[in-house]
């Protein structure tokens, strides 16, 4: 049974009904994901995750300090070393 219904505008937009916004915790600026289940022929709409890359890195590497920042010169030197190893004369 459907929770609510929406119509699509000529620009392809839809309004998310209040009941659905409350159930999913959607606020202005929230992102939604559309997933296709080919076996059942259905499309599921859900609220997208709100984790940043930094949140994920922090969780995965809790006990490790962040890597030491390198200067521009160190970065250029590392790239030059890699290029010499990778593309140097054999």
Secondary structure by P-SEA (a helix, b strand, c coil): cccbbbbbcccbbbbbcaaaaaaacccccbbbbbbbcccccbbbbbbcccccaaaaaaaacccccccccccaaaaaaaaaaaaaaacccc
